């Protein structure tokens, strides 16, 4: 998602942010960024959990359909033509 940033790039970004926003706004912005990233992480985890739940349900349906197909195949092979 983010490019690999080295220590010098991070320091440069922080210095620019300090110049633009000033020392009083920087902690507030960091806190807001942290909250935003945390919320994004939670939403992503919830999405993956939903995906796993749907995947499990699809697997169950697949097994049921496979069993039914096997039964129909067995029945059709047993009947004389």
C-alpha positions in Angstrom: 0.0 0.0 0.0 2.7 2.5 1.0 6.1 2.6 -0.7 9.0 1.5 1.5 10.1 4.6 3.2 13.5 4.9 4.8 14.4 6.8 7.9 15.5 9.9 5.9 12.2 10.1 4.0 10.2 9.8 7.2 12.3 12.6 8.8 11.9 14.8 5.7 8.1 14.3 5.8 7.9 15.1 9.5 10.0 18.3 9.0 7.8 19.5 6.1 4.6 18.7 8.2 6.1 20.6 11.1 6.8 23.7 8.9 3.4 23.6 7.3 1.2 22.9 10.3 3.3 24.1 13.2 4.1 22.3 16.4 0.7 22.7 18.0 -1.2 20.9 15.3 1.2 18.1 14.7 0.2 15.9 17.7 -3.5 16.3 16.8 -2.8 15.3 13.2 -0.7 12.3 14.4 -3.5 11.2 16.7 -6.1 11.5 13.9 -3.9 9.6 11.5 -3.5 6.8 14.1 -7.2 6.6 14.7 -7.9 6.5 10.9 -5.4 3.7 10.4 -6.8 1.7 13.3 -10.3 2.0 12.0 -9.1 0.9 8.6 -7.4 -2.1 10.1 -10.6 -3.0 12.0 -12.7 -2.6 8.9 -10.3 -4.8 6.9 -10.4 -7.5 9.5 -14.2 -7.5 9.5 -14.2 -7.7 5.7 -11.9 -10.7 5.8 -14.0 -12.4 8.5 -17.1 -11.9 6.3 -15.2 -13.3 3.4 -14.2 -16.4 5.4 -17.8 -16.9 6.5 -19.1 -16.8 3.0 -16.3 -19.1 1.8 -17.3 -21.6 4.5 -21.0 -21.4 3.5 -20.1 -21.9 -0.2 -18.0 -25.0 0.8 -21.0 -26.5 2.6 -23.3 -25.9 -0.3 -20.7 -27.5 -2.6 -20.5 -30.6 -0.4 -24.3 -30.9 -0.3 -24.6 -30.5 -4.1 -21.8 -33.0 -4.6 -23.6 -35.6 -2.4 -26.9 -35.1 -4.3 -25.1 -35.5 -7.6 -23.5 -38.7 -6.4 -26.9 -40.1 -5.3 -28.6 -39.2 -8.6 -25.7 -40.8 -10.5 -26.0 -43.9 -8.4 -29.8 -44.1 -9.0 -29.5 -43.6 -12.7 -26.9 -46.3 -13.0 -29.0 -48.8 -11.1 -32.1 -48.5 -13.3 -32.2 -50.7 -16.3 -32.6 -48.9 -19.6 
